[in-house]
């Protein structure tokens, strides 16, 4: 469980760093007054969407790596493909958690950290969208 927790924390830190960098880029790409507000919001939102999708890639790779280390597996038949890892990471990071694929053993710790990470990053995104929309009204 210690290894799974360490991997989960590493994935969290990598995801947080990536997402904050993407938010900074979105702010640089869409500064107030340079383009129409709707275009700024759309452009920035697309970058944020890409950021969330990349965070899912980070966790998908982490899940695959942890599974290869024998920290657990996934209840899914047949074996997990790269798309299955990405799909599971995406629904976990977005906190949807559909339940058609679920982790076993210590991978559950990483899944929990992935959900918490997603919640934090979604909150950061909400703040970005709110600020961008508030600037639109000025």
C-alpha positions, 0 to 999 in steps of 0.5 A: 500500500505504501508503494501505491500511495507513493505512486498516487502522490507522484501522479497527483504532483505531476497532474497538478503541475501540468494543469497549472501550467496549462491554466497559465498558458490559457491565461496568456493565450486569452488576455482581456481586451486582445480578442472578443470575450467569447473567443477568449473563453472558448480558446482558454476552455479548449486548452483546459479541456486538453489539460484534463485529458492529459491528466487522464493520460498521466493517471492511465500510464500510472495505473498501467505501471502500478498494475505491471508492478503487481499492485493490483489489477482491474475487474474487466474481461478480457485484459485491459488495453491502453484505451481501457486504462485511459477510459478508467482514468478519465472517468475516475479523474472526472469523478464520474466513476461509472463502475464498469471497470474497477480496480482491485487491491492497492490500485484502489488507493491510486483510484482514490487519489485520482478522484481527489486530484480530479476534484481539485483540478476541476475546482481550479478550472471552475475558478479560471472560467469564473474569472474569465467570464467576470472579465467578459462583463467588464 
